[in-house]
Amino acid sequence: MALKHFSTLTSMLTASFRSKTFGHAIKTSLFPVKSYSSATGGEHSETVVGQTVVTERRGAVVSVAINRPEVRNAVNQETARRLLEELEAFDRNPDLNVAVLHGKGGNFCAGYDLKELANHTASLKLEQDVTKGPGPMGPSRLQLSKPLIAAISGFAVAGGLELALLADLRLVEESAVMGVFCRRFGVPLIDGGTVRLPRLIGLSRALDLILTGRPIGAQEALAYGLANRVVPDGQALQAALQLAEEISCFPQQCLRADRSSAVYSCYDAPSFTQAMQYEMDHGIPVIQSEAVSGAARFTTGTGRGGQFS
């Protein structure tokens, strides 16, 4: 299946650049769906025709969709700008807890739009200093303070793979294909691919994908740790939204403190001792704000026997 997809993508001009399934039945959304966009200042009832990025709010969860299905959701400059705008808005909004990133029309993202790269090179503006501006794909340089889940269907390749790596969790459909397909065209990974991929799956496996550009299917991605869960085709988005809603129900200050500590220890901590200190410093404030009340709920019987509801 992966080789079939690889052959198909080879013919694309814009190709840029489990069996274990999700552990329980996929439910319908727990929250009403509302259209939402930072571009309009919040909720709205109409879908704007021609938007390259479309968002929907479900309670404390927001979905962010790349909406260029005609080019398998390859990202151009406008799409990159809108992705950055929406994820920054999510991170700032105190009423939102989790975001889900996905692609419309059966594909996650085929990478950067090579037609734009080939035909509009003069208009491309790339900020080389990563502290001063966004990456070519838009949000790739962000360090979000809240969880992001990628719902992956079809192709998540080249820059699309790099966007998937930005997420905390990746739910991948059985027929989905990932890979560094831009290897064939001399397009480098400059949206965090060479940084995040080795951290997630180890240097040896990362180099296998980076050097060969070969396709990797859902089951191999699951074995590598690149996919967190594999779901049936057509169910990645709903599964991701359900998972996001479940995560959103937990005490958020504690969740974010633990998430922040894990990320710090992986990417930024210069030593074990400093990683441990960071964990303590960010965990202590949660004791009074959430842990004491949580312990009180436990004494009344809530959560006994490992129950999560």
C-alpha positions in Angstrom: 0.0 0.0 0.0 2.8 2.4 0.9 4.6 1.7 -2.4 1.4 2.3 -4.3 1.0 5.7 -2.6 4.6 6.5 -3.3 4.1 5.8 -7.0 1.0 7.9 -7.1 2.7 10.8 -5.4 5.6 10.7 -7.8 3.3 11.9 -10.6 2.1 14.9 -8.6 3.5 18.3 -9.4 2.9 19.4 -5.8 4.4 16.4 -4.1 6.7 18.2 -1.8 7.4 18.8 -0.6 -2.4 -0.5 14.0 -3.0 -4.3 13.1 -4.1 -2.6 16.3 -6.9 0.0 16.2 -7.9 2.8 18.6 -8.6 1.2 21.9 -12.4 1.9 22.2 -15.4 2.7 20.0 -15.3 6.1 18.4 -18.1 8.2 19.6 -19.8 11.3 18.2 -18.6 14.6 19.6 -19.4 15.4 23.2 -19.7 19.1 22.4 -21.7 21.1 19.8 -19.8 22.1 16.7 -19.2 25.8 16.0 -17.2 27.4 13.3 -14.4 29.4 14.7 -11.6 31.6 13.3 -9.1 34.0 14.7 -9.4 35.9 11.5 -13.0 36.9 12.3 -12.3 37.3 16.0 -14.1 34.1 17.2 -17.2 32.1 16.3 -19.0 32.5 13.0 -21.8 30.5 11.3 -20.7 30.7 7.7 -17.8 28.9 6.0 -15.7 31.3 4.0 -15.4 30.0 0.4 -11.7 29.7 -0.6 -10.2 29.7 2.9 -7.0 27.7 2.8 -7.4 27.0 6.5 -10.8 26.2 8.2 -11.4 25.9 11.9 -14.2 24.5 14.0 -14.7 24.8 17.8 -16.1 22.0 19.9 -16.3 23.2 23.5 -12.7 23.5 24.6 -11.4 21.8 21.5 -10.6 23.4 18.2 -9.9 21.7 14.9 -7.6 23.3 12.4 -7.9 22.0 8.8 -5.7 22.6 5.8 -8.2 23.2 3.0 -6.4 22.8 -0.3 -7.6 19.3 -1.3 -7.0 20.0 -5.0 -3.2 19.9 -4.3 -3.4 17.3 -1.5 -3.2 20.1 1.0 0.2 21.3 -0.1 1.0 24.5 1.8 1.7 27.8 0.1 2.6 31.1 1.7 -1.0 32.1 2.4 -1.8 28.7 4.0 1.4 28.8 6.1 0.4 32.3 7.4 -3.1 31.1 8.3 -1.9 28.0 10.0 0.4 30.1 12.2 -2.3 32.5 12.9 -4.8 29.9 14.0 -2.4 27.9 16.2 -1.2 31.1 17.9 -4.8 32.1 18.5 -5.5 28.6 20.0 -2.5 28.9 22.3 -3.6 32.4 23.5 -7.2 31.5 24.1 -7.9 30.6 27.7 -11.1 28.8 26.8 -9.4 26.3 24.5 -7.5 23.3 25.8 -6.6 21.1 22.9 -6.3 21.5 19.1 -6.6 19.0 16.4 -4.7 19.5 13.1 -5.9 17.7 10.0 -6.4 18.0 6.2 -9.5 18.2 4.1 -10.3 15.9 1.3 -8.5 12.7 2.4 -4.9 13.9 2.8 -3.1 15.5 5.7 -0.5 17.5 3.9 1.7 16.8 0.9 4.4 19.3 2.0 5.2 22.7 0.6 3.7 23.7 -2.7 6.5 23.0 -5.2 4.7 25.0 -7.9 4.9 28.1 -5.8 8.6 27.3 -5.0 9.4 26.9 -8.7 7.4 29.8 -10.1 7.4 32.4 -7.4 10.8 32.2 -5.9 11.2 36.0 -5.8 8.2 36.4 -3.6 9.3 33.8 -1.0 10.4 35.3 2.3 12.3 32.9 4.5 13.4 34.1 7.9 16.7 32.4 8.6 16.9 33.4 12.3 14.4 30.9 13.9 13.9 33.3 16.8 12.6 36.1 14.7 9.9 34.6 12.4 7.9 31.6 11.3 9.1 28.6 9.4 8.2 28.1 5.7 5.3 25.8 6.7 4.0 28.4 9.1 3.7 27.1 12.7 6.7 24.7 12.7 8.8 26.9 15.0 6.1 27.3 17.7 6.5 25.8 21.1 2.8 25.5 22.1 1.8 25.5 25.8 -1.2 23.2 25.2 -1.6 19.8 23.4 -1.9 19.5 19.7 -3.1 16.2 18.0 -2.5 15.4 14.4 -5.3 13.4 12.6 -3.4 11.9 9.7 -5.1 10.4 6.5 -3.6 9.9 3.1 -0.2 11.6 2.6 1.7 13.3 5.4 5.0 13.8 3.6 7.9 16.2 3.3 6.8 19.4 5.0 3.5 17.7 5.9 5.5 15.2 7.9 7.2 18.1 9.6 3.8 19.6 10.5 2.7 16.2 11.9 5.9 16.1 14.1 4.8 19.5 15.6 1.9 17.6 17.3 2.1 15.9 20.7 0.2 12.9 19.4 -0.4 11.5 15.9 -3.5 9.4 15.1 -2.9 7.7 11.8 -5.3 6.0 9.4 -4.5 2.4 8.2 -3.7 3.5 4.6 -1.9 6.7 5.5 1.7 7.2 4.2 4.4 9.3 5.7 7.9 10.0 4.5 10.6 12.5 3.5 9.4 12.6 -0.1 11.2 15.9 -0.7 14.5 13.9 -0.8 13.9 13.4 -4.5 13.8 17.1 -5.3 16.6 18.5 -3.2 14.2 20.3 -0.9 15.7 20.3 2.6 13.9 19.7 5.9 13.9 23.2 7.4 10.7 23.0 9.5 12.0 20.9 12.4 12.1 17.6 10.6 15.8 16.9 11.4 15.3 18.1 15.0 12.0 16.4 16.1 12.1 13.2 14.1 15.3 11.8 15.8 14.0 12.8 19.2 10.7 10.9 18.6 12.0 7.7 17.0 15.8 7.7 17.5 18.6 8.8 15.2 19.0 5.4 13.4 15.4 5.1 12.3 15.2 8.8 11.6 18.2 8.7 9.3 16.7 5.7 7.5 13.7 7.9 6.6 15.7 11.1 6.0 18.4 9.6 3.8 16.2 7.3 1.7 13.0 9.4 1.4 11.1 6.1 1.4 7.4 5.8 2.3 6.5 4.5 5.8 3.0 3.0 6.3 0.8 3.2 9.4 1.9 -0.1 11.0 5.6 0.6 10.6 5.1 4.1 11.9 3.3 2.6 14.9 6.2 0.3 15.6 8.6 3.2 15.3 6.6 5.4 17.7 6.0 7.9 14.9 2.3 7.0 15.1 0.7 6.9 18.5 -2.4 5.0 17.4 -3.7 3.5 14.2 -7.4 3.8 13.3 -9.5 2.6 10.4 -9.6 4.7 7.3 -11.9 7.7 7.5 -11.9 7.8 11.3 -8.7 9.7 12.2 -10.4 13.1 12.7 -13.3 11.8 14.8 -10.9 9.7 16.9 -8.6 12.6 17.4 -11.5 14.9 18.4 -12.7 12.3 20.9 -9.2 12.0 22.4 -8.9 15.7 22.5 -12.2 16.0 24.4 -11.0 13.4 26.9 -7.7 15.2 27.5 -9.6 18.5 27.8 -11.6 17.1 30.7 -8.5 16.7 32.9 -7.3 19.4 35.4 -5.5 21.6 32.9 -2.8 23.3 35.0 -1.4 19.9 36.1 -1.6 18.5 32.6 0.2 21.5 31.1 2.9 21.5 33.9 3.6 17.8 33.2 3.6 18.3 29.5 6.0 21.3 29.7 8.4 19.3 32.0 8.5 16.4 29.6 9.2 18.7 26.6 11.8 20.6 28.5 13.7 17.5 29.6 13.7 16.2 26.0 14.8 19.4 24.2 16.1 22.1 26.5 17.4 20.6 29.8 21.3 20.7 30.0 21.4 18.1 32.7 19.3 15.5 34.6 19.5 17.7 37.7 18.1 20.7 36.0 15.4 18.7 34.4 14.4 17.4 37.8 14.4 20.9 39.2 12.2 22.2 36.4 9.7 19.4 37.1 9.6 20.3 40.8 9.4 24.1 40.3 6.5 23.7 37.9 4.7 20.9 39.8 4.7 22.5 43.2 2.2 25.3 42.3 -0.2 22.6 41.1 -0.4 21.0 44.5 -2.5 23.8 45.9 -4.4 24.8 42.8 -5.5 21.3 41.7 -4.0 18.4 43.6 -5.6 19.1 47.0 -9.1 19.3 45.5 -8.4 16.3 43.4 -7.4 14.3 46.5 -10.6 15.4 48.2 -12.6 14.0 45.3 -10.7 10.7 45.5 -11.6 10.3 49.2 -15.3 10.5 48.2 -14.9 7.6 45.8 -14.3 9.4 42.5 -11.9 7.6 40.2 -11.6 4.5 42.4 -10.4 1.3 40.5 -8.8 3.4 37.8 -12.0 4.7 36.4 -11.7 7.8 34.2 -15.4 8.9 34.1 
